[in-house]
């Protein structure tokens, strides 16, 4: 099943502003935020699908989405999906992060 996974932006690459470091249940990965028309900032909650931020949401919506994933038994699978994201800058990671 393909679901959007909620995550919170913990930093945005200074060198590649379309890449953000996002925390999803304690797992941090780089996510492409280029599809967000309204832009993004550190602290924002977003819905992620296959490594791309699809939309911004508020913290309550993120909590609801996480509860839904747990209720469906998909929360651990969602975390494993996040572990597979591989967006990175030229050095393989986000070296400089705006907070």
C-alpha positions as a Python dict, from the first residue, in 0.01 Angstrom:
ca = {
    (1, 'X'): (0, 0, 0),
    (2, 'X'): (135, 345, -86),
    (3, 'X'): (74, 606, 177),
    (4, 'X'): (212, 950, 239),
    (5, 'X'): (429, 953, 549),
    (6, 'X'): (439, 1255, 782),
    (7, 'X'): (774, 1400, 878),
    (8, 'X'): (917, 1718, 1028),
    (9, 'X'): (1183, 1925, 855),
    (10, 'X'): (1490, 1958, 1076),
    (11, 'X'): (1705, 2147, 825),
    (12, 'X'): (1736, 2262, 466),
    (13, 'X'): (2052, 2230, 258),
    (14, 'X'): (2231, 2562, 210),
    (15, 'X'): (2389, 2433, -112),
    (16, 'X'): (2082, 2259, -255),
    (17, 'X'): (1771, 2435, -122),
    (18, 'X'): (1539, 2173, -274),
    (19, 'X'): (1675, 1916, -26),
    (20, 'X'): (1561, 1907, 333),
    (21, 'X'): (1661, 1683, 622),
    (22, 'X'): (1339, 1534, 758),
    (23, 'X'): (1275, 1337, 1076),
    (24, 'X'): (1022, 1054, 1051),
    (25, 'X'): (982, 864, 1375),
    (26, 'X'): (1346, 915, 1470),
    (27, 'X'): (1482, 829, 1125),
    (28, 'X'): (1631, 1125, 940),
    (29, 'X'): (1661, 1130, 564),
    (30, 'X'): (1698, 1379, 282),
    (31, 'X'): (1371, 1463, 107),
    (32, 'X'): (1311, 1667, -207),
    (33, 'X'): (1089, 1968, -119),
    (34, 'X'): (1079, 2111, -472),
    (35, 'X'): (713, 2019, -524),
    (36, 'X'): (595, 2240, -236),
    (37, 'X'): (451, 2551, -400),
    (38, 'X'): (430, 2733, -69),
    (39, 'X'): (794, 2665, 21),
    (40, 'X'): (918, 2504, 340),
    (41, 'X'): (1110, 2592, 653),
    (42, 'X'): (1271, 2413, 944),
    (43, 'X'): (1000, 2291, 1181),
    (44, 'X'): (735, 2244, 911),
    (45, 'X'): (547, 1915, 895),
    (46, 'X'): (514, 1760, 551),
    (47, 'X'): (364, 1453, 386),
    (48, 'X'): (627, 1247, 203),
    (49, 'X'): (586, 992, -72),
    (50, 'X'): (885, 811, -227),
    (51, 'X'): (1126, 1081, -114),
    (52, 'X'): (924, 1385, -224),
    (53, 'X'): (733, 1626, -3),
    (54, 'X'): (379, 1643, -142),
    (55, 'X'): (223, 1899, 92),
    (56, 'X'): (262, 2082, 418),
    (57, 'X'): (42, 1979, 709),
    (58, 'X'): (7, 2089, 1069),
    (59, 'X'): (130, 1892, 1369),
    (60, 'X'): (-219, 1761, 1454),
    (61, 'X'): (-262, 1625, 1100),
    (62, 'X'): (81, 1459, 1126),
    (63, 'X'): (-19, 1292, 1455),
    (64, 'X'): (-346, 1172, 1300),
    (65, 'X'): (-162, 1028, 1000),
    (66, 'X'): (84, 846, 1228),
    (67, 'X'): (-205, 704, 1435),
    (68, 'X'): (-370, 583, 1115),
    (69, 'X'): (-49, 413, 1001),
    (70, 'X'): (-17, 241, 1341),
    (71, 'X'): (-382, 130, 1337),
    (72, 'X'): (-333, -24, 993),
    (73, 'X'): (-9, -191, 1103),
    (74, 'X'): (183, 8, 843),
    (75, 'X'): (396, 226, 1074),
    (76, 'X'): (704, 2, 1077),
    (77, 'X'): (681, -48, 701),
    (78, 'X'): (659, 329, 655),
    (79, 'X'): (976, 379, 861),
    (80, 'X'): (1155, 117, 650),
    (81, 'X'): (1045, 302, 336),
    (82, 'X'): (1199, 622, 472),
    (83, 'X'): (1525, 440, 540),
    (84, 'X'): (1546, 373, 165),
    (85, 'X'): (1535, 737, 56),
    (86, 'X'): (1866, 835, -99),
    (87, 'X'): (1852, 1201, -201),
    (88, 'X'): (2186, 1358, -118),
    (89, 'X'): (2401, 1649, -215),
    (90, 'X'): (2727, 1614, -409),
    (91, 'X'): (2900, 1478, -97),
    (92, 'X'): (2630, 1222, -24),
    (93, 'X'): (2471, 1412, 262),
    (94, 'X'): (2347, 1750, 376),
    (95, 'X'): (2664, 1910, 506),
    (96, 'X'): (2538, 2262, 568),
    (97, 'X'): (2191, 2286, 712),
    (98, 'X'): (1994, 2603, 778),
    (99, 'X'): (1807, 2577, 1104),
}
